Amino acid sequence: MNGAAVEVIPSVGCRSLLPGHDFVDAYQVQAEIAGLDARQAADAIIKNPPGWIKQLMATRNRVVRLFQLKTVEMGVDDPRAAQRTVGGFPVVAQSPQEVVLGFDDKHLDFRVSITVAPDGATGTQVTVTTVVKTNNLLGRVYLAVIMPFHRVITRHLLENANFGRAA
């Protein structure tokens, strides 16, 4: 278990992931492991969500199917997918310091940036930034409904990621 995830000011680079965005937030945690790269951090955060988060995502998927929106089985990568994924989310860009996940849908577009930076000789700062651009009224309503869940889930995943197993 890591320390508490703290809300931080999103970086300028992350803010530019979706020009004209309607929402951006960022949370950071100190991983007590040096040399962690962004893909390892992303895997540790997203690939093994607890049952209650999987249940929330399954409920979300059932509801959004009614509106013909995209669904994601969180924590599950499809080896047949045309695009690489992390925990079910498509990889948009990747470097040793940052992995960007996300997709565009008819109601909203989103990006999740997972960045790593050395923190002393024995640690790594891991930051998760979420950027959302709504495309219509449905997107704005959806964002308002999921926002409280987003904040709780993001913090929980960061605080409980097993970074040592990922390295």
C-alpha positions in Angstrom: 0.0 0.0 0.0 1.3 3.5 -0.9 0.8 6.7 0.9 -2.3 8.9 0.3 -2.9 10.1 -3.2 -2.8 13.9 -3.3 -4.5 16.2 -5.8 -1.9 18.2 -7.7 -1.9 20.8 -10.4 -2.1 19.1 -13.8 1.0 19.7 -16.0 0.8 22.0 -19.0 1.7 19.1 -21.3 -1.3 17.0 -20.0 -3.6 19.9 -20.4 -2.8 20.0 -24.1 -3.8 16.3 -24.6 -7.3 17.4 -25.5 -7.5 21.1 -26.7 -10.7 22.7 -25.5 -11.1 20.2 -22.7 -13.9 20.7 -20.1 -12.3 18.9 -17.2 -8.8 18.0 -16.0 -7.5 16.7 -12.7 -4.4 15.0 -11.4 -3.5 12.9 -8.4 0.0 11.8 -7.3 1.5 9.2 -5.1 5.0 8.3 -3.9 6.0 4.8 -5.0 8.7 3.4 -2.7 10.6 1.9 -5.6 13.3 3.5 -7.8 13.5 3.1 -11.6 9.8 2.5 -12.2 8.8 3.3 -15.8 5.4 4.6 -16.9 4.2 1.3 -18.4 5.0 -0.6 -15.2 3.2 2.1 -13.2 0.2 1.9 -15.6 0.0 -1.8 -15.3 0.2 -1.7 -11.5 -2.6 0.9 -11.3 -5.1 -0.4 -13.8 -4.6 -4.1 -14.5 -5.8 -5.5 -11.1 -8.8 -3.4 -9.9 -10.6 -4.6 -6.8 -14.0 -6.3 -7.2 -16.0 -3.2 -6.2 -14.4 -1.2 -9.0 -15.0 -4.0 -11.5 -18.7 -4.1 -10.4 -19.0 -0.3 -10.8 -17.5 -0.6 -14.3 -19.8 -3.5 -15.2 -22.8 -1.4 -14.1 -21.5 1.6 -16.1 -21.1 -0.7 -19.2 -24.7 -1.9 -18.9 -26.0 1.6 -18.8 -23.9 3.1 -21.5 -24.7 0.3 -23.9 -28.3 1.7 -24.0 -26.8 4.8 -25.5 -24.5 2.9 -27.9 -21.4 4.2 -26.2 -18.1 2.4 -25.9 -17.5 0.0 -23.1 -14.3 -1.2 -21.4 -13.8 -4.3 -19.2 -11.3 -2.7 -16.8 -8.3 -4.8 -16.0 -8.7 -7.0 -19.1 -6.5 -6.7 -22.2 -7.8 -8.2 -25.5 -4.8 -9.8 -27.3 -6.8 -9.6 -30.6 -7.3 -5.8 -30.3 -5.9 -3.8 -33.1 -4.5 -1.2 -30.7 -2.3 -2.0 -27.6 -4.2 -1.6 -24.3 -3.4 -1.3 -20.6 -6.1 -2.9 -18.5 -8.6 -2.6 -21.4 -7.9 1.1 -22.2 -6.3 1.8 -25.6 -2.7 3.2 -25.5 -2.6 6.5 -27.4 1.1 7.3 -26.7 3.9 5.8 -24.7 7.4 6.6 -23.6 9.4 5.5 -20.5 8.2 8.5 -18.6 4.5 8.6 -19.8 1.7 6.4 -21.0 -1.4 8.1 -22.4 -4.6 6.0 -22.5 -8.0 7.0 -23.9 -10.4 7.1 -26.7 -12.9 9.3 -28.5 -16.6 8.5 -28.3 -19.7 10.4 -29.5 -20.5 11.8 -26.0 -17.0 12.7 -24.9 -13.3 12.2 -25.5 -10.9 11.3 -22.7 -7.2 10.8 -22.0 -5.5 9.4 -18.9 -1.8 10.3 -18.6 0.3 8.2 -16.2 3.7 9.8 -15.6 6.7 8.8 -13.5 9.6 10.9 -12.2 12.4 10.0 -9.9 11.9 11.1 -6.3 15.2 10.8 -4.5 17.4 7.7 -4.7 14.7 5.2 -3.7 11.4 6.4 -4.9 9.3 7.4 -7.9 6.5 10.0 -8.1 3.6 8.6 -10.0 1.0 11.0 -11.4 -2.4 10.2 -13.0 -3.9 13.0 -14.9 -7.4 12.8 -16.5 -8.5 15.1 -19.3 -12.0 15.1 -20.7 -13.6 17.0 -23.5 -17.4 16.7 -23.8 -19.0 16.6 -27.2 -22.7 17.2 -26.4 -25.3 17.3 -23.7 -25.0 13.6 -23.0 -21.3 14.0 -22.4 -21.8 16.8 -20.0 -24.5 14.8 -18.0 -22.3 11.7 -18.1 -19.3 13.6 -16.8 -21.4 15.1 -13.9 -22.7 11.7 -12.9 -19.4 9.8 -12.9 -17.2 12.6 -11.4 -17.7 11.5 -7.7 -16.9 7.9 -8.7 -13.9 9.0 -10.8 -12.3 10.8 -7.9 -12.7 7.9 -5.4 -11.6 5.3 -7.9 -8.5 7.2 -9.1 -7.3 7.8 -5.6 -8.0 4.2 -4.5 -6.1 2.7 -7.5 -3.1 5.0 -6.9 -3.0 4.3 -3.2 -3.3 0.5 -3.6 -1.2 -0.1 -6.7 1.5 -2.7 -6.1 4.3 -0.9 -7.8 6.9 -3.4 -6.5 5.2 -6.3 -8.4 5.2 -4.2 -11.6 9.0 -3.4 -11.6 
